[in-house]
Amino acid sequence: MKALRQGKGFCDIDNARAWLYEVARNTVTDHMRRRREWVELPDDLPAVPDDPVPAVDSLASCLPRVLGELSEEDRDAITECDLNGMSQEAYAKKLGLSLPGAKSRIQRARKRLRLQLTQSCQVKLDASGQVCCFVPRI
């Protein structure tokens, strides 16, 4: 209908296909806004805590044990660069490595840490790869 209302102006549109797509999309959006269906929630629904602890923060209890299971080289790379905040450049100088060599070592250590956390703490990742929950190994 909107295309017909344009009359001769429709012929002046540079990209008619894109214009028709945009009109259709906007029409569907307008329709959905007008429909506005609401779902009633039950009264006994539990309240959401004001400040939930992110699952990744809860992993802190599992980290010391998993770090102990890594090789000395991996543990040192993770501890210095990720936990103590040392720059990769400073870490490279400390060990007498080239910067690319140190970066590779740190990345390999992070991979092994992630694998160990996934196995030891039964970490579950969401679709975006973020930690959503975990069950610590007893």
Secondary structure, DSSP 8 states (H G I E B T S, - for coil): -HHHHHGGGGGG-S-HHHHHHHHHHHHHHHHHHHH-------TT-----SS---HHHHGGGTHHHHHHHS-HHHHHHIIIIIIS---HHHHHHHHT--HHHHHHHHHHHHHHHHHHHHHHS--EE-TTS-EEE-----
